[in-house]
């Protein structure tokens, strides 16, 4: 039972972290004002500190799961996210401090360092990135709205290829922080959403100490001992390209992470050896946006906001 709870915790945490990390990168848009808004939104976390509460909802097999969380950000690169609901995530804390990433597990009362080491990152010029987004999405400023009592711009990205989801962003009109997101299928069905309910900009009492783990820290394998050769998919949906490969150590599991992007959406493929020496917990589970399977002595996890058939097609092509 405890192992099943841990598996569920990792899956749901992954879904919510993916939702909260889904920022929209500026690219080619139809309206000049939208370009300005998106460029400012990309820079906002480096220029402004903030503290607030937000709700985030993901739909798992059609059923909504909503989280209430507190986010504290100290410019330029420190963020602390604390979950209050749902029960499976209550007490979980995630800290990003520059290049460091930590996760607190209240069930084990310990902090875990998440080690990431890039081994193949693709760099593209700004013009190349703009062409990628413009080739895949029609992005425009569609109006204004109010979030957490503050006026916001509303940006919409409509995909040019079938199977991709429509994205909406609510961006603060003064500080240009992304205050709300929504992902919906072409038929209008909402897949996930997030929105601040309370928000304070540039508070003067945020201490840098809250962005460091306090208490017991879990030991993890040495990332230098990771020696995995990636098994790559031969099929990737149109518009996507490989943007990076990295080694990742989490839950005492040494994995390799391949990331693909079409400029807005991302697909992540994690793989690790499925023997006991890796200390990885095994699971065969499929949920919304996540597909896990084993093959040739390896365990794979594929995460992406794509139709189930597309995820399966990618999984079947991994060699």
Beta strands, then each sheet from edge to edge (+ up, - down):
strand 1: 50-60
strand 2: 63-74
strand 3: 78-85
strand 4: 93-97
strand 5: 100-105
strand 6: 110-113
strand 7: 115-121
strand 8: 137-147
strand 9: 150-159
strand 10: 166-172
strand 11: 178-184
strand 12: 190-201
strand 13: 241-250
strand 14: 253-261
strand 15: 266-273
strand 16: 286-287
strand 17: 290-295
strand 18: 298-304
sheet 1: 6+ 5- 4+ 3- 2+ 1- 12+ 11- 10+ 9- 8+
sheet 2: 7+ 13- 14+ 15- 18+ 17- 16+
end
